[in-house]
Amino acid sequence: QVQLVESGGGLVQAGGSLRLSCAASGSGFSSAAMAWYRQAPGKQREWVASITVGGSTNYVDSAKTRFTISRDNAKNTVYLQMNRLKPEDTAVYYCRDYRVGSWGQGTQVTVSS
């Protein structure tokens, strides 16, 4: 069973940067499309970015020019580099393994104005 562990969240001022990491246990990571989602207080969980097995990426419109998703198959890890953060980016960020449908436990990102 694949387990996902997110890290890298924290408190940052608007305009700052954070890099989130999601480490996957088990085998087969290189065969999995991966994604980041987020859930703000009182809102539904929303998709933020995804990366295919081949490295193609897609982003929600609000993240296209500020966030970068990447993966390191040797480390079984997917990353989300977030730049020029805004208060509206405040949420719990989750990673997801599309191959098996697993979710991580989430990491809190708080952006102060």
BELWO-V634288 format. One record per backbone hydrogen bond with DSSP energy under -0.5 kcal/mol. NH is the residue of the N-H (numbers start at 1). CO is the residue of the C=O. E is the energy in kcal/mol with one decimal. If there is no record, write none. Layout:
{{NH | CO | E} {NH | CO | E}}
//
This chain:
{{5 | 23 | -2.1} {7 | 21 | -2.2} {10 | 108 | -0.9} {12 | 110 | -2.6} {14 | 112 | -2.4} {15 | 85 | -3.0} {16 | 13 | -2.3} {18 | 82 | -2.1} {20 | 80 | -2.6} {21 | 7 | -2.7} {22 | 78 | -1.9} {23 | 5 | -2.5} {24 | 76 | -3.0} {25 | 3 | -2.5} {31 | 28 | -1.8} {32 | 29 | -2.1} {34 | 51 | -2.3} {35 | 96 | -1.9} {36 | 49 | -2.8} {37 | 94 | -3.1} {38 | 46 | -2.6} {39 | 92 | -2.2} {43 | 40 | -2.3} {46 | 38 | -3.3} {48 | 36 | -2.9} {49 | 36 | -1.7} {50 | 58 | -2.1} {51 | 34 | -2.8} {52 | 56 | -2.5} {55 | 52 | -1.1} {58 | 50 | -1.9} {60 | 48 | -2.6} {63 | 60 | -2.1} {64 | 60 | -0.9} {64 | 61 | -0.8} {66 | 63 | -1.4} {67 | 63 | -2.9} {68 | 81 | -2.4} {70 | 79 | -1.6} {72 | 77 | -3.0} {75 | 72 | -1.0} {76 | 73 | -0.5} {77 | 72 | -1.9} {78 | 22 | -2.1} {79 | 70 | -2.9} {80 | 20 | -2.1} {81 | 68 | -3.0} {82 | 18 | -3.3} {82 | 80 | -0.6} {83 | 66 | -2.0} {83 | 81 | -0.5} {84 | 15 | -0.6} {85 | 16 | -2.4} {89 | 86 | -2.4} {90 | 87 | -1.8} {91 | 109 | -2.0} {92 | 39 | -2.2} {93 | 91 | -0.6} {93 | 107 | -3.0} {94 | 37 | -2.5} {96 | 35 | -2.4} {97 | 102 | -1.9} {98 | 33 | -2.4} {98 | 96 | -0.7} {99 | 33 | -0.6} {101 | 97 | -2.1} {102 | 97 | -0.8} {104 | 95 | -1.7} {105 | 4 | -0.5} {107 | 93 | -1.9} {109 | 91 | -2.8} {110 | 10 | -2.8} {112 | 12 | -2.4} {112 | 110 | -0.6}}
//
